[in-house]
Amino acid sequence: MTESEHLREEITELDAQIFRLKGSMNKADNAVKLKKLEVITRLRDRCKTALQAPERRSAAA
């Protein structure tokens, strides 16, 4: 698998984790889950940025 394929796979898994976390949030444990959601979302955004970086370089060339 190429690096971009790995990133796409990771993004898909992170999106699934975000969906599951949002679906399981209760008022009692929101603080912990919100923090975890924040971290996972930030990681997913970094993966998306890393995936787009080679495309931007090739477009600029």
N, CA, C and O atoms as a Tinker XYZ file with bonds, in Angstrom:
   244  protein
     1  N      0.832000   -1.183000    0.000000    73     2
     2  CA     0.000000    0.000000    0.000000    64     1     3
     3  C      0.880000    1.251000    0.000000    63     2     4     5
     4  O      1.952000    1.280000    0.603000    81     3
     5  N      0.406000    2.253000   -0.675000    73     3     6
     6  CA     1.144000    3.512000   -0.695000    64     5     7
     7  C      0.818000    4.342000    0.546000    63     6     8     9
     8  O     -0.113000    4.036000    1.291000    81     7
     9  N      1.588000    5.373000    0.744000    73     7    10
    10  CA     1.376000    6.251000    1.897000    64     9    11
    11  C     -0.021000    6.884000    1.854000    63    10    12    13
    12  O     -0.685000    6.986000    2.885000    81    11
    13  N     -0.458000    7.299000    0.691000    73    11    14
    14  CA    -1.779000    7.923000    0.593000    64    13    15
    15  C     -2.897000    6.918000    0.892000    63    14    16    17
    16  O     -3.921000    7.291000    1.465000    81    15
    17  N     -2.715000    5.673000    0.519000    73    15    18
    18  CA    -3.710000    4.648000    0.832000    64    17    19
    19  C     -3.786000    4.412000    2.343000    63    18    20    21
    20  O     -4.867000    4.238000    2.905000    81    19
    21  N     -2.617000    4.409000    2.987000    73    19    22
    22  CA    -2.591000    4.262000    4.449000    64    21    23
    23  C     -3.296000    5.434000    5.122000    63    22    24    25
    24  O     -4.062000    5.241000    6.066000    81    23
    25  N     -3.043000    6.641000    4.642000    73    23    26
    26  CA    -3.687000    7.811000    5.224000    64    25    27
    27  C     -5.198000    7.764000    5.040000    63    26    28    29
    28  O     -5.947000    8.095000    5.959000    81    27
    29  N     -5.646000    7.357000    3.866000    73    27    30
    30  CA    -7.092000    7.251000    3.632000    64    29    31
    31  C     -7.727000    6.225000    4.574000    63    30    32    33
    32  O     -8.822000    6.437000    5.095000    81    31
    33  N     -7.030000    5.124000    4.779000    73    31    34
    34  CA    -7.527000    4.088000    5.686000    64    33    35
    35  C     -7.609000    4.617000    7.122000    63    34    36    37
    36  O     -8.585000    4.366000    7.829000    81    35
    37  N     -6.574000    5.352000    7.545000    73    35    38
    38  CA    -6.574000    5.925000    8.892000    64    37    39
    39  C     -7.694000    6.950000    9.043000    63    38    40    41
    40  O     -8.364000    6.986000   10.075000    81    39
    41  N     -7.902000    7.782000    8.026000    73    39    42
    42  CA    -8.965000    8.783000    8.071000    64    41    43
    43  C    -10.324000    8.100000    8.206000    63    42    44    45
    44  O    -11.170000    8.550000    8.979000    81    43
    45  N    -10.533000    7.028000    7.468000    73    43    46
    46  CA   -11.794000    6.287000    7.548000    64    45    47
    47  C    -12.007000    5.738000    8.950000    63    46    48    49
    48  O    -13.111000    5.831000    9.488000    81    47
    49  N    -10.973000    5.169000    9.545000    73    47    50
    50  CA   -11.084000    4.620000   10.894000    64    49    51
    51  C    -11.331000    5.727000   11.918000    63    50    52    53
    52  O    -12.146000    5.557000   12.824000    81    51
    53  N    -10.644000    6.846000   11.786000    73    51    54
    54  CA   -10.835000    7.950000   12.716000    64    53    55
    55  C    -12.246000    8.528000   12.599000    63    54    56    57
    56  O    -12.858000    8.875000   13.610000    81    55
    57  N    -12.766000    8.632000   11.377000    73    55    58
    58  CA   -14.145000    9.086000   11.189000    64    57    59
    59  C    -15.126000    8.147000   11.889000    63    58    60    61
    60  O    -16.098000    8.598000   12.496000    81    59
    61  N    -14.869000    6.850000   11.805000    73    59    62
    62  CA   -15.734000    5.865000   12.465000    64    61    63
    63  C    -15.665000    6.024000   13.985000    63    62    64    65
    64  O    -16.688000    5.936000   14.664000    81    63
    65  N    -14.471000    6.255000   14.518000    73    63    66
    66  CA   -14.328000    6.460000   15.962000    64    65    67
    67  C    -15.063000    7.716000   16.409000    63    66    68    69
    68  O    -15.717000    7.719000   17.452000    81    67
    69  N    -14.957000    8.773000   15.628000    73    67    70
    70  CA   -15.654000   10.016000   15.949000    64    69    71
    71  C    -17.159000    9.781000   15.966000    63    70    72    73
    72  O    -17.848000   10.242000   16.875000    81    71
    73  N    -17.668000    9.072000   14.973000    73    71    74
    74  CA   -19.090000    8.774000   14.897000    64    73    75
    75  C    -19.553000    7.975000   16.113000    63    74    76    77
    76  O    -20.593000    8.272000   16.700000    81    75
    77  N    -18.767000    6.952000   16.490000    73    75    78
    78  CA   -19.128000    6.129000   17.651000    64    77    79
    79  C    -19.106000    6.939000   18.945000    63    78    80    81
    80  O    -19.987000    6.794000   19.793000    81    79
    81  N    -18.093000    7.790000   19.088000    73    79    82
    82  CA   -18.002000    8.614000   20.300000    64    81    83
    83  C    -19.184000    9.560000   20.412000    63    82    84    85
    84  O    -19.781000    9.690000   21.481000    81    83
    85  N    -19.520000   10.216000   19.322000    73    83    86
    86  CA   -20.654000   11.147000   19.350000    64    85    87
    87  C    -21.942000   10.419000   19.686000    63    86    88    89
    88  O    -22.799000   10.965000   20.381000    81    87
    89  N    -22.090000    9.204000   19.208000    73    87    90
    90  CA   -23.296000    8.435000   19.462000    64    89    91
    91  C    -23.404000    7.907000   20.879000    63    90    92    93
    92  O    -24.503000    7.594000   21.338000    81    91
    93  N    -22.288000    7.803000   21.581000    73    91    94
    94  CA   -22.319000    7.196000   22.915000    64    93    95
    95  C    -22.182000    8.211000   24.043000    63    94    96    97
    96  O    -22.009000    7.821000   25.198000    81    95
    97  N    -22.254000    9.481000   23.739000    73    95    98
    98  CA   -22.043000   10.492000   24.776000    64    97    99
    99  C    -23.263000   10.633000   25.679000    63    98   100   101
   100  O    -24.393000   10.779000   25.212000    81    99
   101  N    -23.004000   10.586000   26.984000    73    99   102
   102  CA   -24.019000   10.826000   28.008000    64   101   103
   103  C    -23.571000   12.027000   28.822000    63   102   104   105
   104  O    -22.394000   12.388000   28.814000    81   103
   105  N    -24.492000   12.631000   29.510000    73   103   106
   106  CA   -24.144000   13.816000   30.293000    64   105   107
   107  C    -23.113000   13.498000   31.380000    63   106   108   109
   108  O    -22.286000   14.350000   31.707000    81   107
   109  N    -23.147000   12.317000   31.928000    73   107   110
   110  CA   -22.264000   11.961000   33.031000    64   109   111
   111  C    -20.794000   11.905000   32.632000    63   110   112   113
   112  O    -19.926000   12.240000   33.438000    81   111
   113  N    -20.501000   11.492000   31.417000    73   111   114
   114  CA   -19.099000   11.316000   31.044000    64   113   115
   115  C    -18.700000   12.168000   29.844000    63   114   116   117
   116  O    -17.765000   11.822000   29.121000    81   115
   117  N    -19.385000   13.254000   29.633000    73   115   118
   118  CA   -19.086000   14.098000   28.484000    64   117   119
   119  C    -17.683000   14.691000   28.505000    63   118   120   121
   120  O    -17.057000   14.806000   27.450000    81   119
   121  N    -17.176000   15.066000   29.657000    73   119   122
   122  CA   -15.866000   15.723000   29.719000    64   121   123
   123  C    -14.763000   14.834000   29.160000    63   122   124   125
   124  O    -13.937000   15.291000   28.371000    81   123
   125  N    -14.747000   13.587000   29.558000    73   123   126
   126  CA   -13.716000   12.661000   29.088000    64   125   127
   127  C    -13.884000   12.394000   27.594000    63   126   128   129
   128  O    -12.913000   12.408000   26.838000    81   127
   129  N    -15.118000   12.154000   27.182000    73   127   130
   130  CA   -15.366000   11.853000   25.776000    64   129   131
   131  C    -15.148000   13.065000   24.890000    63   130   132   133
   132  O    -14.694000   12.924000   23.755000    81   131
   133  N    -15.464000   14.259000   25.388000    73   131   134
   134  CA   -15.199000   15.464000   24.606000    64   133   135
   135  C    -13.708000   15.648000   24.371000    63   134   136   137
   136  O    -13.293000   16.027000   23.276000    81   135
   137  N    -12.910000   15.386000   25.382000    73   135   138
   138  CA   -11.449000   15.499000   25.235000    64   137   139
   139  C    -10.946000   14.476000   24.224000    63   138   140   141
   140  O    -10.126000   14.800000   23.366000    81   139
   141  N    -11.434000   13.246000   24.321000    73   139   142
   142  CA   -11.028000   12.200000   23.380000    64   141   143
   143  C    -11.476000   12.560000   21.970000    63   142   144   145
   144  O    -10.736000   12.357000   21.008000    81   143
   145  N    -12.678000   13.089000   21.851000    73   143   146
   146  CA   -13.205000   13.513000   20.559000    64   145   147
   147  C    -12.341000   14.621000   19.964000    63   146   148   149
   148  O    -12.069000   14.627000   18.763000    81   147
   149  N    -11.919000   15.543000   20.797000    73   147   150
   150  CA   -11.058000   16.638000   20.358000    64   149   151
   151  C     -9.729000   16.114000   19.806000    63   150   152   153
   152  O     -9.265000   16.560000   18.757000    81   151
   153  N     -9.133000   15.178000   20.514000    73   151   154
   154  CA    -7.845000   14.614000   20.099000    64   153   155
   155  C     -7.985000   13.823000   18.796000    63   154   156   157
   156  O     -7.166000   13.969000   17.889000    81   155
   157  N     -9.002000   13.000000   18.706000    73   155   158
   158  CA    -9.206000   12.184000   17.505000    64   157   159
   159  C     -9.510000   13.071000   16.295000    63   158   160   161
   160  O     -9.026000   12.811000   15.193000    81   159
   161  N    -10.304000   14.106000   16.502000    73   159   162
   162  CA   -10.630000   15.024000   15.409000    64   161   163
   163  C     -9.379000   15.750000   14.923000    63   162   164   165
   164  O     -9.181000   15.919000   13.720000    81   163
   165  N     -8.545000   16.174000   15.854000    73   163   166
   166  CA    -7.300000   16.853000   15.479000    64   165   167
   167  C     -6.377000   15.912000   14.703000    63   166   168   169
   168  O     -5.751000   16.319000   13.724000    81   167
   169  N     -6.296000   14.666000   15.139000    73   167   170
   170  CA    -5.477000   13.678000   14.435000    64   169   171
   171  C     -6.008000   13.428000   13.031000    63   170   172   173
   172  O     -5.233000   13.336000   12.078000    81   171
   173  N     -7.338000   13.316000   12.898000    73   171   174
   174  CA    -7.942000   13.116000   11.579000    64   173   175
   175  C     -7.647000   14.303000   10.656000    63   174   176   177
   176  O     -7.358000   14.114000    9.474000    81   175
   177  N     -7.719000   15.511000   11.191000    73   175   178
   178  CA    -7.431000   16.699000   10.391000    64   177   179
   179  C     -5.974000   16.733000    9.938000    63   178   180   181
   180  O     -5.677000   17.160000    8.822000    81   179
   181  N     -5.070000   16.284000   10.804000    73   179   182
   182  CA    -3.654000   16.206000   10.412000    64   181   183
   183  C     -3.449000   15.192000    9.292000    63   182   184   185
   184  O     -2.669000   15.428000    8.370000    81   183
   185  N     -4.146000   14.073000    9.373000    73   183   186
   186  CA    -4.050000   13.058000    8.321000    64   185   187
   187  C     -4.572000   13.607000    6.997000    63   186   188   189
   188  O     -3.978000   13.368000    5.945000    81   187
   189  N     -5.672000   14.337000    7.050000    73   187   190
   190  CA    -6.226000   14.933000    5.833000    64   189   191
   191  C     -5.255000   15.940000    5.230000    63   190   192   193
   192  O     -5.083000   15.989000    4.012000    81   191
   193  N     -4.622000   16.741000    6.079000    73   191   194
   194  CA    -3.635000   17.715000    5.607000    64   193   195
   195  C     -2.439000   17.009000    4.974000    63   194   196   197
   196  O     -1.947000   17.426000    3.926000    81   195
   197  N     -1.978000   15.947000    5.612000    73   195   198
   198  CA    -0.848000   15.181000    5.078000    64   197   199
   199  C     -1.206000   14.534000    3.745000    63   198   200   201
   200  O     -0.356000   14.420000    2.862000    81   199
   201  N     -2.444000   14.115000    3.595000    73   199   202
   202  CA    -2.887000   13.503000    2.348000    64   201   203
   203  C     -2.937000   14.531000    1.228000    63   202   204   205
   204  O     -2.636000   14.207000    0.079000    81   203
   205  N     -3.308000   15.753000    1.543000    73   203   206
   206  CA    -3.416000   16.795000    0.528000    64   205   207
   207  C     -2.077000   17.419000    0.161000    63   206   208   209
   208  O     -1.960000   18.006000   -0.914000    81   207
   209  N     -1.073000   17.314000    1.006000    73   207   210
   210  CA     0.227000   17.950000    0.778000    64   209   211
   211  C      0.875000   17.518000   -0.536000    63   210   212   213
   212  O      1.308000   18.390000   -1.289000    81   211
   213  N      0.967000   16.229000   -0.856000    73   211   214
   214  CA     1.590000   15.856000   -2.142000    64   213   215
   215  C      0.783000   16.339000   -3.347000    63   214   216   217
   216  O      1.352000   16.653000   -4.393000    81   215
   217  N     -0.539000   16.397000   -3.202000    73   215   218
   218  CA    -1.377000   16.862000   -4.295000    64   217   219
   219  C     -1.122000   18.342000   -4.567000    63   218   220   221
   220  O     -1.108000   18.769000   -5.721000    81   219
   221  N     -0.920000   19.123000   -3.508000    73   219   222
   222  CA    -0.632000   20.546000   -3.670000    64   221   223
   223  C      0.727000   20.758000   -4.341000    63   222   224   225
   224  O      0.888000   21.631000   -5.194000    81   223
   225  N      1.703000   19.933000   -3.932000    73   223   226
   226  CA     3.039000   20.068000   -4.534000    64   225   227
   227  C      3.023000   19.744000   -6.007000    63   226   228   229
   228  O      3.661000   20.432000   -6.804000    81   227
   229  N      2.298000   18.700000   -6.380000    73   227   230
   230  CA     2.241000   18.311000   -7.795000    64   229   231
   231  C      1.457000   19.339000   -8.612000    63   230   232   233
   232  O      1.761000   19.555000   -9.785000    81   231
   233  N      0.462000   19.968000   -8.011000    73   231   234
   234  CA    -0.313000   20.995000   -8.707000    64   233   235
   235  C      0.518000   22.256000   -8.902000    63   234   236   237
   236  O      0.368000   22.950000   -9.907000    81   235
   237  N      1.384000   22.553000   -7.955000    73   235   238
   238  CA     2.222000   23.751000   -8.047000    64   237   239
   239  C      3.351000   23.580000   -9.053000    63   238   240   241
   240  O      3.854000   24.566000   -9.591000    81   239
   241  N      3.748000   22.359000   -9.309000    73   239   242
   242  CA     4.886000   22.099000  -10.213000    64   241   243
   243  C      4.497000   22.233000  -11.670000    63   242   244
   244  O      5.336000   22.047000  -12.552000    81   243
